[in-house]
Amino acid sequence: MRSTRDMINAIFYVQATACQWRALPKDYPPWKQVCDPFACWRQRGVRNARLALLCLRVRAKAGRRIQP
């Protein structure tokens, strides 16, 4: 089993290159080990929650109000 970081990198690769899951290079975990958890995370809204948290942190670090 590969690390979560390897899975995240594979997801970024698929999104950046628009390749199919089955076309992931051998440098990444097997496509099924990446695709299934990603689909589960997306269904649960994890991606949107993480993005919102990241936006709040970036605004705070820049010295801006957390909420626009």
VMD Tcl script that builds the backbone (N, CA, C; Angstrom):
set m [mol new atoms 204]
animate dup $m
set s [atomselect $m all]
$s set {name element resname resid chain x y z} {
  {N N MET 1 A 0.846 -1.192 0.000}
  {CA C MET 1 A 0.000 0.000 0.000}
  {C C MET 1 A 0.883 1.244 0.000}
  {N N ARG 2 A 0.583 2.155 -0.845}
  {CA C ARG 2 A 1.346 3.391 -0.932}
  {C C ARG 2 A 0.802 4.421 0.045}
  {N N SER 3 A 1.532 5.502 0.212}
  {CA C SER 3 A 1.124 6.543 1.146}
  {C C SER 3 A -0.034 7.371 0.582}
  {N N THR 4 A -0.677 8.084 1.480}
  {CA C THR 4 A -1.760 8.975 1.070}
  {C C THR 4 A -1.219 10.049 0.136}
  {N N ARG 5 A 0.015 10.485 0.375}
  {CA C ARG 5 A 0.623 11.510 -0.478}
  {C C ARG 5 A 0.749 11.013 -1.918}
  {N N ASP 6 A 1.110 9.744 -2.105}
  {CA C ASP 6 A 1.189 9.182 -3.449}
  {C C ASP 6 A -0.181 9.187 -4.120}
  {N N MET 7 A -1.223 8.907 -3.331}
  {CA C MET 7 A -2.582 8.921 -3.883}
  {C C MET 7 A -2.982 10.335 -4.288}
  {N N ILE 8 A -2.665 11.311 -3.445}
  {CA C ILE 8 A -2.999 12.703 -3.757}
  {C C ILE 8 A -2.257 13.150 -5.013}
  {N N ASN 9 A -0.985 12.796 -5.129}
  {CA C ASN 9 A -0.209 13.143 -6.322}
  {C C ASN 9 A -0.816 12.513 -7.571}
  {N N ALA 10 A -1.293 11.283 -7.453}
  {CA C ALA 10 A -1.932 10.619 -8.593}
  {C C ALA 10 A -3.212 11.345 -8.992}
  {N N ILE 11 A -3.990 11.778 -8.005}
  {CA C ILE 11 A -5.220 12.536 -8.299}
  {C C ILE 11 A -4.875 13.840 -9.012}
  {N N PHE 12 A -3.855 14.550 -8.510}
  {CA C PHE 12 A -3.422 15.778 -9.167}
  {C C PHE 12 A -2.968 15.503 -10.603}
  {N N TYR 13 A -2.281 14.396 -10.809}
  {CA C TYR 13 A -1.807 14.050 -12.153}
  {C C TYR 13 A -2.991 13.846 -13.102}
  {N N VAL 14 A -3.980 13.098 -12.639}
  {CA C VAL 14 A -5.159 12.841 -13.481}
  {C C VAL 14 A -5.875 14.148 -13.807}
  {N N GLN 15 A -5.997 15.024 -12.831}
  {CA C GLN 15 A -6.688 16.294 -13.066}
  {C C GLN 15 A -5.876 17.219 -13.964}
  {N N ALA 16 A -4.565 17.217 -13.814}
  {CA C ALA 16 A -3.726 18.128 -14.603}
  {C C ALA 16 A -3.594 17.680 -16.050}
  {N N THR 17 A -3.562 16.369 -16.271}
  {CA C THR 17 A -3.339 15.863 -17.624}
  {C C THR 17 A -4.616 15.412 -18.315}
  {N N ALA 18 A -5.695 15.306 -17.561}
  {CA C ALA 18 A -6.985 14.831 -18.084}
  {C C ALA 18 A -6.881 13.415 -18.643}
  {N N CYS 19 A -5.953 12.632 -18.106}
  {CA C CYS 19 A -5.840 11.241 -18.551}
  {C C CYS 19 A -6.902 10.401 -17.843}
  {N N GLN 20 A -7.128 9.226 -18.335}
  {CA C GLN 20 A -8.063 8.317 -17.695}
  {C C GLN 20 A -7.381 7.654 -16.507}
  {N N TRP 21 A -8.200 7.232 -15.541}
  {CA C TRP 21 A -7.635 6.592 -14.354}
  {C C TRP 21 A -6.769 5.404 -14.734}
  {N N ARG 22 A -7.222 4.620 -15.676}
  {CA C ARG 22 A -6.483 3.418 -16.068}
  {C C ARG 22 A -5.164 3.738 -16.765}
  {N N ALA 23 A -4.976 4.987 -17.161}
  {CA C ALA 23 A -3.755 5.389 -17.859}
  {C C ALA 23 A -2.716 6.001 -16.921}
  {N N LEU 24 A -2.909 5.864 -15.608}
  {CA C LEU 24 A -1.919 6.392 -14.665}
  {C C LEU 24 A -0.562 5.734 -14.903}
  {N N PRO 25 A 0.514 6.513 -14.916}
  {CA C PRO 25 A 1.848 5.918 -15.075}
  {C C PRO 25 A 2.168 4.991 -13.910}
  {N N LYS 26 A 3.115 4.115 -14.139}
  {CA C LYS 26 A 3.506 3.122 -13.126}
  {C C LYS 26 A 4.147 3.757 -11.897}
  {N N ASP 27 A 4.510 5.043 -11.967}
  {CA C ASP 27 A 5.101 5.732 -10.814}
  {C C ASP 27 A 4.087 5.934 -9.691}
  {N N TYR 28 A 2.818 5.841 -10.022}
  {CA C TYR 28 A 1.747 6.068 -9.060}
  {C C TYR 28 A 1.155 4.732 -8.633}
  {N N PRO 29 A 0.352 4.749 -7.562}
  {CA C PRO 29 A -0.306 3.500 -7.148}
  {C C PRO 29 A -1.236 3.008 -8.255}
  {N N PRO 30 A -1.637 1.743 -8.195}
  {CA C PRO 30 A -2.597 1.228 -9.180}
  {C C PRO 30 A -3.855 2.088 -9.209}
  {N N TRP 31 A -4.409 2.255 -10.392}
  {CA C TRP 31 A -5.516 3.197 -10.582}
  {C C TRP 31 A -6.693 2.895 -9.661}
  {N N LYS 32 A -6.970 1.645 -9.415}
  {CA C LYS 32 A -8.120 1.279 -8.584}
  {C C LYS 32 A -7.916 1.725 -7.135}
  {N N GLN 33 A -6.655 1.713 -6.655}
  {CA C GLN 33 A -6.364 2.147 -5.293}
  {C C GLN 33 A -6.491 3.657 -5.141}
  {N N VAL 34 A -6.509 4.373 -6.242}
  {CA C VAL 34 A -6.634 5.833 -6.203}
  {C C VAL 34 A -8.062 6.263 -6.533}
  {N N CYS 35 A -8.626 5.662 -7.536}
  {CA C CYS 35 A -9.949 6.062 -8.022}
  {C C CYS 35 A -11.056 5.832 -6.996}
  {N N ASP 36 A -11.072 4.673 -6.357}
  {CA C ASP 36 A -12.147 4.354 -5.409}
  {C C ASP 36 A -12.179 5.299 -4.205}
  {N N PRO 37 A -11.037 5.526 -3.520}
  {CA C PRO 37 A -11.084 6.482 -2.405}
  {C C PRO 37 A -11.436 7.900 -2.851}
  {N N PHE 38 A -10.946 8.306 -4.034}
  {CA C PHE 38 A -11.267 9.640 -4.542}
  {C C PHE 38 A -12.770 9.790 -4.750}
  {N N ALA 39 A -13.391 8.774 -5.326}
  {CA C ALA 39 A -14.841 8.820 -5.550}
  {C C ALA 39 A -15.581 8.902 -4.217}
  {N N CYS 40 A -15.110 8.181 -3.229}
  {CA C CYS 40 A -15.735 8.211 -1.897}
  {C C CYS 40 A -15.569 9.591 -1.260}
  {N N TRP 41 A -14.358 10.148 -1.348}
  {CA C TRP 41 A -14.101 11.483 -0.785}
  {C C TRP 41 A -14.983 12.521 -1.461}
  {N N ARG 42 A -15.079 12.423 -2.791}
  {CA C ARG 42 A -15.882 13.395 -3.542}
  {C C ARG 42 A -17.349 13.298 -3.151}
  {N N GLN 43 A -17.839 12.079 -2.993}
  {CA C GLN 43 A -19.240 11.875 -2.622}
  {C C GLN 43 A -19.528 12.437 -1.228}
  {N N ARG 44 A -18.578 12.315 -0.306}
  {CA C ARG 44 A -18.763 12.816 1.057}
  {C C ARG 44 A -18.490 14.309 1.178}
  {N N GLY 45 A -17.996 14.939 0.125}
  {CA C GLY 45 A -17.741 16.372 0.162}
  {C C GLY 45 A -16.427 16.754 0.813}
  {N N VAL 46 A -15.529 15.795 0.961}
  {CA C VAL 46 A -14.243 16.055 1.611}
  {C C VAL 46 A -13.442 17.101 0.835}
  {N N ARG 47 A -13.447 17.008 -0.476}
  {CA C ARG 47 A -12.672 17.938 -1.303}
  {C C ARG 47 A -13.118 19.371 -1.080}
  {N N ASN 48 A -14.421 19.608 -1.048}
  {CA C ASN 48 A -14.931 20.961 -0.863}
  {C C ASN 48 A -14.609 21.488 0.535}
  {N N ALA 49 A -14.688 20.616 1.531}
  {CA C ALA 49 A -14.380 21.029 2.904}
  {C C ALA 49 A -12.904 21.398 3.032}
  {N N ARG 50 A -12.028 20.615 2.422}
  {CA C ARG 50 A -10.588 20.901 2.477}
  {C C ARG 50 A -10.265 22.201 1.756}
  {N N LEU 51 A -10.901 22.433 0.624}
  {CA C LEU 51 A -10.671 23.659 -0.129}
  {C C LEU 51 A -11.116 24.881 0.671}
  {N N ALA 52 A -12.260 24.781 1.330}
  {CA C ALA 52 A -12.752 25.894 2.146}
  {C C ALA 52 A -11.793 26.188 3.297}
  {N N LEU 53 A -11.279 25.141 3.943}
  {CA C LEU 53 A -10.326 25.322 5.037}
  {C C LEU 53 A -9.037 25.960 4.534}
  {N N LEU 54 A -8.574 25.525 3.390}
  {CA C LEU 54 A -7.361 26.094 2.804}
  {C C LEU 54 A -7.550 27.579 2.500}
  {N N CYS 55 A -8.691 27.948 1.960}
  {CA C CYS 55 A -8.975 29.357 1.654}
  {C C CYS 55 A -8.951 30.208 2.918}
  {N N LEU 56 A -9.540 29.691 3.996}
  {CA C LEU 56 A -9.540 30.422 5.259}
  {C C LEU 56 A -8.122 30.635 5.775}
  {N N ARG 57 A -7.305 29.601 5.685}
  {CA C ARG 57 A -5.917 29.704 6.159}
  {C C ARG 57 A -5.107 30.690 5.327}
  {N N VAL 58 A -5.304 30.685 4.028}
  {CA C VAL 58 A -4.575 31.605 3.146}
  {C C VAL 58 A -4.964 33.046 3.456}
  {N N ARG 59 A -6.256 33.298 3.650}
  {CA C ARG 59 A -6.709 34.660 3.978}
  {C C ARG 59 A -6.132 35.118 5.306}
  {N N ALA 60 A -6.138 34.235 6.315}
  {CA C ALA 60 A -5.599 34.596 7.630}
  {C C ALA 60 A -4.098 34.874 7.548}
  {N N LYS 61 A -3.382 34.067 6.810}
  {CA C LYS 61 A -1.937 34.251 6.678}
  {C C LYS 61 A -1.607 35.551 5.955}
  {N N ALA 62 A -2.464 35.961 5.050}
  {CA C ALA 62 A -2.250 37.205 4.307}
  {C C ALA 62 A -2.667 38.432 5.121}
  {N N GLY 63 A -3.179 38.210 6.345}
  {CA C GLY 63 A -3.588 39.328 7.183}
  {C C GLY 63 A -4.949 39.886 6.836}
  {N N ARG 64 A -5.724 39.131 6.094}
  {CA C ARG 64 A -7.058 39.579 5.707}
  {C C ARG 64 A -8.093 38.960 6.646}
  {N N ARG 65 A -9.296 39.511 6.602}
  {CA C ARG 65 A -10.387 38.912 7.378}
  {C C ARG 65 A -10.637 37.511 6.844}
  {N N ILE 66 A -10.971 36.605 7.745}
  {CA C ILE 66 A -11.193 35.221 7.325}
  {C C ILE 66 A -12.386 35.114 6.389}
  {N N GLN 67 A -13.441 35.831 6.674}
  {CA C GLN 67 A -14.614 35.830 5.802}
  {C C GLN 67 A -14.607 37.085 4.947}
  {N N PRO 68 A -14.761 36.955 3.643}
  {CA C PRO 68 A -14.779 38.148 2.793}
  {C C PRO 68 A -15.998 39.007 3.034}
}
mol reanalyze $m
mol bondsrecalc $m
mol representation Tube
mol addrep $m
